[in-house]
Amino acid sequence: MGEKSERRTIREWRSARYLTQDELGDKVGVSYYTISNWELGIKQPRVKNLRALAKALGIHPDQIILIEGKGLPARAA
């Protein structure tokens, strides 16, 4: 299966392009912190950001696998 139809996570695509979170964030127009949150599944990119992300990675948006939210640890009462 070629890269045109291959599906990977944001982190996998970013790593394959030898980009840091900061570099990818600059290309997309968001902070490295936002990229980190997307990679960890804490937040999901909005449609316009998903398109910009795919463009920055040179892929189609459908090739990006989004991770379900993992949630944050419960705080002690």
Biopython code that builds the backbone (N, CA, C, O; Angstrom):
import numpy as np
from Bio.PDB.StructureBuilder import StructureBuilder

atoms = [
    (1, "MET", "N", (0.849, -1.169, 0.000)),
    (1, "MET", "CA", (0.000, 0.000, 0.000)),
    (1, "MET", "C", (0.899, 1.237, 0.000)),
    (1, "MET", "O", (1.805, 1.346, 0.827)),
    (2, "GLY", "N", (0.652, 2.171, -0.925)),
    (2, "GLY", "CA", (1.457, 3.381, -1.032)),
    (2, "GLY", "C", (1.047, 4.436, -0.027)),
    (2, "GLY", "O", (0.026, 4.315, 0.650)),
    (3, "GLU", "N", (1.870, 5.478, 0.057)),
    (3, "GLU", "CA", (1.614, 6.544, 1.021)),
    (3, "GLU", "C", (0.339, 7.306, 0.692)),
    (3, "GLU", "O", (-0.260, 7.897, 1.590)),
    (4, "LYS", "N", (-0.096, 7.313, -0.562)),
    (4, "LYS", "CA", (-1.301, 8.043, -0.942)),
    (4, "LYS", "C", (-2.527, 7.564, -0.186)),
    (4, "LYS", "O", (-3.412, 8.365, 0.115)),
    (5, "SER", "N", (-2.602, 6.283, 0.129)),
    (5, "SER", "CA", (-3.775, 5.762, 0.829)),
    (5, "SER", "C", (-3.453, 5.344, 2.266)),
    (5, "SER", "O", (-4.332, 4.895, 3.002)),
    (6, "GLU", "N", (-2.205, 5.495, 2.647)),
    (6, "GLU", "CA", (-1.788, 5.098, 3.992)),
    (6, "GLU", "C", (-2.372, 6.033, 5.033)),
    (6, "GLU", "O", (-2.447, 7.245, 4.830)),
    (7, "ARG", "N", (-2.787, 5.448, 6.160)),
    (7, "ARG", "CA", (-3.324, 6.239, 7.267)),
    (7, "ARG", "C", (-2.384, 6.113, 8.461)),
    (7, "ARG", "O", (-1.953, 5.018, 8.822)),
    (8, "ARG", "N", (-2.077, 7.261, 9.064)),
    (8, "ARG", "CA", (-1.203, 7.303, 10.234)),
    (8, "ARG", "C", (-1.710, 8.368, 11.195)),
    (8, "ARG", "O", (-2.563, 9.184, 10.846)),
    (9, "THR", "N", (-1.176, 8.347, 12.404)),
    (9, "THR", "CA", (-1.497, 9.384, 13.375)),
    (9, "THR", "C", (-0.703, 10.652, 13.031)),
    (9, "THR", "O", (0.240, 10.612, 12.241)),
    (10, "ILE", "N", (-1.100, 11.771, 13.634)),
    (10, "ILE", "CA", (-0.386, 13.026, 13.410)),
    (10, "ILE", "C", (1.083, 12.868, 13.775)),
    (10, "ILE", "O", (1.961, 13.302, 13.030)),
    (11, "ARG", "N", (1.349, 12.255, 14.906)),
    (11, "ARG", "CA", (2.741, 12.069, 15.345)),
    (11, "ARG", "C", (3.533, 11.252, 14.324)),
    (11, "ARG", "O", (4.679, 11.582, 14.020)),
    (12, "GLU", "N", (2.926, 10.186, 13.794)),
    (12, "GLU", "CA", (3.625, 9.349, 12.815)),
    (12, "GLU", "C", (3.931, 10.135, 11.539)),
    (12, "GLU", "O", (5.037, 10.045, 11.006)),
    (13, "TRP", "N", (2.954, 10.905, 11.045)),
    (13, "TRP", "CA", (3.190, 11.717, 9.852)),
    (13, "TRP", "C", (4.266, 12.766, 10.119)),
    (13, "TRP", "O", (5.154, 12.981, 9.294)),
    (14, "ARG", "N", (4.178, 13.421, 11.292)),
    (14, "ARG", "CA", (5.154, 14.461, 11.635)),
    (14, "ARG", "C", (6.569, 13.876, 11.700)),
    (14, "ARG", "O", (7.513, 14.443, 11.150)),
    (15, "SER", "N", (6.695, 12.754, 12.370)),
    (15, "SER", "CA", (8.007, 12.100, 12.500)),
    (15, "SER", "C", (8.552, 11.658, 11.139)),
    (15, "SER", "O", (9.750, 11.771, 10.883)),
    (16, "ALA", "N", (7.682, 11.163, 10.280)),
    (16, "ALA", "CA", (8.103, 10.726, 8.947)),
    (16, "ALA", "C", (8.625, 11.895, 8.116)),
    (16, "ALA", "O", (9.410, 11.702, 7.188)),
    (17, "ARG", "N", (8.183, 13.113, 8.453)),
    (17, "ARG", "CA", (8.622, 14.316, 7.742)),
    (17, "ARG", "C", (9.776, 15.015, 8.475)),
    (17, "ARG", "O", (10.225, 16.086, 8.068)),
    (18, "TYR", "N", (10.242, 14.396, 9.554)),
    (18, "TYR", "CA", (11.351, 14.938, 10.359)),
    (18, "TYR", "C", (11.062, 16.354, 10.852)),
    (18, "TYR", "O", (11.935, 17.221, 10.833)),
    (19, "LEU", "N", (9.819, 16.574, 11.293)),
    (19, "LEU", "CA", (9.415, 17.876, 11.817)),
    (19, "LEU", "C", (9.255, 17.810, 13.327)),
    (19, "LEU", "O", (8.808, 16.797, 13.866)),
    (20, "THR", "N", (9.617, 18.883, 14.004)),
    (20, "THR", "CA", (9.304, 18.984, 15.433)),
    (20, "THR", "C", (7.866, 19.474, 15.564)),
    (20, "THR", "O", (7.265, 19.923, 14.588)),
    (21, "GLN", "N", (7.324, 19.385, 16.763)),
    (21, "GLN", "CA", (5.985, 19.917, 17.000)),
    (21, "GLN", "C", (5.965, 21.420, 16.727)),
    (21, "GLN", "O", (4.988, 21.942, 16.190)),
    (22, "ASP", "N", (7.027, 22.104, 17.091)),
    (22, "ASP", "CA", (7.122, 23.545, 16.883)),
    (22, "ASP", "C", (7.136, 23.884, 15.391)),
    (22, "ASP", "O", (6.455, 24.813, 14.958)),
    (23, "GLU", "N", (7.907, 23.136, 14.612)),
    (23, "GLU", "CA", (7.975, 23.376, 13.163)),
    (23, "GLU", "C", (6.628, 23.118, 12.502)),
    (23, "GLU", "O", (6.190, 23.903, 11.662)),
    (24, "LEU", "N", (5.971, 22.028, 12.872)),
    (24, "LEU", "CA", (4.662, 21.726, 12.298)),
    (24, "LEU", "C", (3.644, 22.779, 12.722)),
    (24, "LEU", "O", (2.820, 23.212, 11.916)),
    (25, "GLY", "N", (3.702, 23.185, 13.974)),
    (25, "GLY", "CA", (2.802, 24.236, 14.448)),
    (25, "GLY", "C", (2.957, 25.516, 13.650)),
    (25, "GLY", "O", (1.962, 26.159, 13.315)),
    (26, "ASP", "N", (4.198, 25.899, 13.339)),
    (26, "ASP", "CA", (4.444, 27.095, 12.524)),
    (26, "ASP", "C", (3.815, 26.958, 11.143)),
    (26, "ASP", "O", (3.245, 27.920, 10.627)),
    (27, "LYS", "N", (3.909, 25.784, 10.543)),
    (27, "LYS", "CA", (3.338, 25.554, 9.215)),
    (27, "LYS", "C", (1.809, 25.598, 9.237)),
    (27, "LYS", "O", (1.181, 26.040, 8.275)),
    (28, "VAL", "N", (1.216, 25.136, 10.342)),
    (28, "VAL", "CA", (-0.240, 25.060, 10.456)),
    (28, "VAL", "C", (-0.824, 26.370, 10.985)),
    (28, "VAL", "O", (-1.985, 26.690, 10.731)),
    (29, "GLY", "N", (0.002, 27.127, 11.727)),
    (29, "GLY", "CA", (-0.477, 28.367, 12.322)),
    (29, "GLY", "C", (-1.013, 28.197, 13.725)),
    (29, "GLY", "O", (-1.877, 28.949, 14.176)),
    (30, "VAL", "N", (-0.477, 27.179, 14.421)),
    (30, "VAL", "CA", (-0.863, 26.918, 15.815)),
    (30, "VAL", "C", (0.416, 26.719, 16.638)),
    (30, "VAL", "O", (1.509, 26.637, 16.079)),
    (31, "SER", "N", (0.278, 26.643, 17.942)),
    (31, "SER", "CA", (1.439, 26.454, 18.808)),
    (31, "SER", "C", (1.858, 24.983, 18.862)),
    (31, "SER", "O", (1.094, 24.091, 18.495)),
    (32, "TYR", "N", (3.081, 24.754, 19.325)),
    (32, "TYR", "CA", (3.543, 23.375, 19.529)),
    (32, "TYR", "C", (2.660, 22.678, 20.558)),
    (32, "TYR", "O", (2.450, 21.467, 20.489)),
    (33, "TYR", "N", (2.145, 23.447, 21.510)),
    (33, "TYR", "CA", (1.274, 22.898, 22.558)),
    (33, "TYR", "C", (-0.015, 22.334, 21.945)),
    (33, "TYR", "O", (-0.506, 21.288, 22.371)),
    (34, "THR", "N", (-0.548, 23.029, 20.956)),
    (34, "THR", "CA", (-1.748, 22.552, 20.259)),
    (34, "THR", "C", (-1.437, 21.260, 19.513)),
    (34, "THR", "O", (-2.223, 20.313, 19.558)),
    (35, "ILE", "N", (-0.298, 21.216, 18.826)),
    (35, "ILE", "CA", (0.105, 19.992, 18.119)),
    (35, "ILE", "C", (0.215, 18.844, 19.119)),
    (35, "ILE", "O", (-0.249, 17.737, 18.845)),
    (36, "SER", "N", (0.823, 19.099, 20.268)),
    (36, "SER", "CA", (0.972, 18.082, 21.307)),
    (36, "SER", "C", (-0.395, 17.578, 21.770)),
    (36, "SER", "O", (-0.596, 16.373, 21.920)),
    (37, "ASN", "N", (-1.323, 18.490, 21.994)),
    (37, "ASN", "CA", (-2.671, 18.101, 22.429)),
    (37, "ASN", "C", (-3.373, 17.242, 21.383)),
    (37, "ASN", "O", (-4.082, 16.298, 21.732)),
    (38, "TRP", "N", (-3.182, 17.560, 20.104)),
    (38, "TRP", "CA", (-3.774, 16.745, 19.041)),
    (38, "TRP", "C", (-3.143, 15.366, 19.019)),
    (38, "TRP", "O", (-3.844, 14.363, 18.887)),
    (39, "GLU", "N", (-1.828, 15.307, 19.147)),
    (39, "GLU", "CA", (-1.133, 14.018, 19.110)),
    (39, "GLU", "C", (-1.519, 13.130, 20.283)),
    (39, "GLU", "O", (-1.584, 11.909, 20.142)),
    (40, "LEU", "N", (-1.770, 13.724, 21.422)),
    (40, "LEU", "CA", (-2.137, 12.953, 22.616)),
    (40, "LEU", "C", (-3.632, 12.637, 22.690)),
    (40, "LEU", "O", (-4.057, 11.858, 23.543)),
    (41, "GLY", "N", (-4.426, 13.231, 21.806)),
    (41, "GLY", "CA", (-5.860, 12.995, 21.824)),
    (41, "GLY", "C", (-6.589, 13.808, 22.882)),
    (41, "GLY", "O", (-7.749, 13.535, 23.192)),
    (42, "ILE", "N", (-5.911, 14.808, 23.437)),
    (42, "ILE", "CA", (-6.546, 15.668, 24.438)),
    (42, "ILE", "C", (-7.555, 16.582, 23.757)),
    (42, "ILE", "O", (-8.627, 16.856, 24.296)),
    (43, "LYS", "N", (-7.194, 17.053, 22.561)),
    (43, "LYS", "CA", (-8.081, 17.889, 21.745)),
    (43, "LYS", "C", (-8.030, 17.385, 20.317)),
    (43, "LYS", "O", (-7.101, 16.675, 19.931)),
    (44, "GLN", "N", (-9.030, 17.755, 19.537)),
    (44, "GLN", "CA", (-9.094, 17.393, 18.125)),
    (44, "GLN", "C", (-8.997, 18.669, 17.289)),
    (44, "GLN", "O", (-9.541, 19.704, 17.677)),
    (45, "PRO", "N", (-8.317, 18.606, 16.155)),
    (45, "PRO", "CA", (-8.241, 19.785, 15.292)),
    (45, "PRO", "C", (-9.599, 20.103, 14.671)),
    (45, "PRO", "O", (-10.355, 19.202, 14.308)),
    (46, "ARG", "N", (-9.892, 21.390, 14.556)),
    (46, "ARG", "CA", (-11.097, 21.828, 13.843)),
    (46, "ARG", "C", (-10.869, 21.570, 12.361)),
    (46, "ARG", "O", (-9.742, 21.339, 11.922)),
    (47, "VAL", "N", (-11.951, 21.614, 11.599)),
    (47, "VAL", "CA", (-11.872, 21.281, 10.173)),
    (47, "VAL", "C", (-10.826, 22.135, 9.453)),
    (47, "VAL", "O", (-10.015, 21.599, 8.697)),
    (48, "LYS", "N", (-10.830, 23.451, 9.674)),
    (48, "LYS", "CA", (-9.857, 24.309, 8.968)),
    (48, "LYS", "C", (-8.425, 23.959, 9.376)),
    (48, "LYS", "O", (-7.514, 24.012, 8.551)),
    (49, "ASN", "N", (-8.228, 23.605, 10.638)),
    (49, "ASN", "CA", (-6.890, 23.224, 11.091)),
    (49, "ASN", "C", (-6.496, 21.850, 10.557)),
    (49, "ASN", "O", (-5.325, 21.608, 10.264)),
    (50, "LEU", "N", (-7.463, 20.961, 10.432)),
    (50, "LEU", "CA", (-7.189, 19.638, 9.881)),
    (50, "LEU", "C", (-6.729, 19.762, 8.429)),
    (50, "LEU", "O", (-5.811, 19.063, 8.000)),
    (51, "ARG", "N", (-7.370, 20.649, 7.681)),
    (51, "ARG", "CA", (-6.967, 20.876, 6.290)),
    (51, "ARG", "C", (-5.561, 21.469, 6.225)),
    (51, "ARG", "O", (-4.741, 21.041, 5.413)),
    (52, "ALA", "N", (-5.285, 22.457, 7.084)),
    (52, "ALA", "CA", (-3.959, 23.074, 7.113)),
    (52, "ALA", "C", (-2.897, 22.068, 7.540)),
    (52, "ALA", "O", (-1.782, 22.073, 7.018)),
    (53, "LEU", "N", (-3.245, 21.212, 8.482)),
    (53, "LEU", "CA", (-2.343, 20.167, 8.961)),
    (53, "LEU", "C", (-2.003, 19.205, 7.831)),
    (53, "LEU", "O", (-0.834, 18.885, 7.611)),
    (54, "ALA", "N", (-3.018, 18.747, 7.122)),
    (54, "ALA", "CA", (-2.800, 17.826, 6.001)),
    (54, "ALA", "C", (-1.944, 18.483, 4.920)),
    (54, "ALA", "O", (-1.046, 17.850, 4.366)),
    (55, "LYS", "N", (-2.220, 19.747, 4.622)),
    (55, "LYS", "CA", (-1.430, 20.469, 3.617)),
    (55, "LYS", "C", (0.029, 20.569, 4.049)),
    (55, "LYS", "O", (0.935, 20.348, 3.245)),
    (56, "ALA", "N", (0.255, 20.903, 5.317)),
    (56, "ALA", "CA", (1.624, 21.025, 5.836)),
    (56, "ALA", "C", (2.369, 19.696, 5.765)),
    (56, "ALA", "O", (3.588, 19.671, 5.595)),
    (57, "LEU", "N", (1.634, 18.589, 5.896)),
    (57, "LEU", "CA", (2.248, 17.265, 5.855)),
    (57, "LEU", "C", (2.284, 16.680, 4.443)),
    (57, "LEU", "O", (2.901, 15.640, 4.217)),
    (58, "GLY", "N", (1.620, 17.350, 3.491)),
    (58, "GLY", "CA", (1.610, 16.881, 2.104)),
    (58, "GLY", "C", (0.745, 15.658, 1.887)),
    (58, "GLY", "O", (1.061, 14.800, 1.063)),
    (59, "ILE", "N", (-0.357, 15.580, 2.637)),
    (59, "ILE", "CA", (-1.251, 14.419, 2.550)),
    (59, "ILE", "C", (-2.707, 14.892, 2.473)),
    (59, "ILE", "O", (-2.985, 16.086, 2.589)),
    (60, "HIS", "N", (-3.622, 13.957, 2.278)),
    (60, "HIS", "CA", (-5.060, 14.239, 2.290)),
    (60, "HIS", "C", (-5.557, 14.134, 3.733)),
    (60, "HIS", "O", (-5.086, 13.273, 4.476)),
    (61, "PRO", "N", (-6.493, 14.985, 4.144)),
    (61, "PRO", "CA", (-6.995, 14.921, 5.526)),
    (61, "PRO", "C", (-7.496, 13.539, 5.948)),
    (61, "PRO", "O", (-7.399, 13.180, 7.121)),
    (62, "ASP", "N", (-8.027, 12.765, 5.009)),
    (62, "ASP", "CA", (-8.534, 11.427, 5.329)),
    (62, "ASP", "C", (-7.425, 10.466, 5.744)),
    (62, "ASP", "O", (-7.706, 9.399, 6.288)),
    (63, "GLN", "N", (-6.172, 10.831, 5.494)),
    (63, "GLN", "CA", (-5.056, 9.958, 5.844)),
    (63, "GLN", "C", (-4.623, 10.115, 7.302)),
    (63, "GLN", "O", (-3.780, 9.362, 7.788)),
    (64, "ILE", "N", (-5.202, 11.093, 7.992)),
    (64, "ILE", "CA", (-4.832, 11.340, 9.378)),
    (64, "ILE", "C", (-5.766, 10.567, 10.304)),
    (64, "ILE", "O", (-6.986, 10.711, 10.236)),
    (65, "ILE", "N", (-5.182, 9.756, 11.156)),
    (65, "ILE", "CA", (-5.937, 9.030, 12.171)),
    (65, "ILE", "C", (-5.940, 9.886, 13.434)),
    (65, "ILE", "O", (-4.886, 10.189, 13.993)),
    (66, "LEU", "N", (-7.128, 10.270, 13.872)),
    (66, "LEU", "CA", (-7.245, 11.060, 15.097)),
    (66, "LEU", "C", (-7.417, 10.125, 16.278)),
    (66, "LEU", "O", (-8.185, 9.165, 16.220)),
    (67, "ILE", "N", (-6.698, 10.412, 17.344)),
    (67, "ILE", "CA", (-6.741, 9.590, 18.551)),
    (67, "ILE", "C", (-7.907, 10.029, 19.414)),
    (67, "ILE", "O", (-8.121, 11.223, 19.621)),
    (68, "GLU", "N", (-8.666, 9.060, 19.920)),
    (68, "GLU", "CA", (-9.762, 9.371, 20.844)),
    (68, "GLU", "C", (-9.182, 9.989, 22.097)),
    (68, "GLU", "O", (-8.080, 9.634, 22.514)),
    (69, "GLY", "N", (-9.912, 10.910, 22.701)),
    (69, "GLY", "CA", (-9.437, 11.578, 23.912)),
    (69, "GLY", "C", (-9.112, 10.604, 25.018)),
    (69, "GLY", "O", (-9.887, 9.693, 25.314)),
    (70, "LYS", "N", (-7.976, 10.801, 25.616)),
    (70, "LYS", "CA", (-7.543, 9.937, 26.712)),
    (70, "LYS", "C", (-7.972, 10.504, 28.054)),
    (70, "LYS", "O", (-7.917, 9.819, 29.075)),
    (71, "GLY", "N", (-8.400, 11.761, 28.045)),
    (71, "GLY", "CA", (-8.820, 12.375, 29.295)),
    (71, "GLY", "C", (-7.628, 12.705, 30.193)),
    (71, "GLY", "O", (-6.511, 12.238, 29.971)),
    (72, "LEU", "N", (-7.884, 13.482, 31.165)),
    (72, "LEU", "CA", (-6.857, 13.858, 32.127)),
    (72, "LEU", "C", (-7.076, 13.102, 33.416)),
    (72, "LEU", "O", (-8.210, 12.736, 33.724)),
    (73, "PRO", "N", (-6.031, 12.856, 34.176)),
    (73, "PRO", "CA", (-6.190, 12.134, 35.432)),
    (73, "PRO", "C", (-7.083, 12.894, 36.401)),
    (73, "PRO", "O", (-7.081, 14.124, 36.437)),
    (74, "ALA", "N", (-7.839, 12.147, 37.177)),
    (74, "ALA", "CA", (-8.721, 12.769, 38.166)),
    (74, "ALA", "C", (-7.874, 13.431, 39.251)),
    (74, "ALA", "O", (-6.836, 12.913, 39.662)),
    (75, "ARG", "N", (-8.339, 14.569, 39.692)),
    (75, "ARG", "CA", (-7.619, 15.261, 40.757)),
    (75, "ARG", "C", (-8.118, 14.781, 42.106)),
    (75, "ARG", "O", (-9.301, 14.491, 42.285)),
    (76, "ALA", "N", (-7.204, 14.705, 43.038)),
    (76, "ALA", "CA", (-7.572, 14.267, 44.393)),
    (76, "ALA", "C", (-8.430, 15.333, 45.050)),
    (76, "ALA", "O", (-8.184, 16.528, 44.885)),
    (77, "ALA", "N", (-9.432, 14.901, 45.792)),
    (77, "ALA", "CA", (-10.337, 15.859, 46.463)),
    (77, "ALA", "C", (-9.725, 16.352, 47.740)),
    (77, "ALA", "O", (-10.330, 17.161, 48.444)),
]
sb = StructureBuilder()
sb.init_structure("model")
sb.init_model(0)
sb.init_chain("A")
sb.init_seg("    ")
for serial, (resi, resn, name, xyz) in enumerate(atoms, 1):
    if name == "N":
        sb.init_residue(resn, " ", resi, " ")
    sb.init_atom(name, np.array(xyz, "f"), 0.0, 1.0, " ", f" {name:<3s}", serial, name[0])
structure = sb.get_structure()
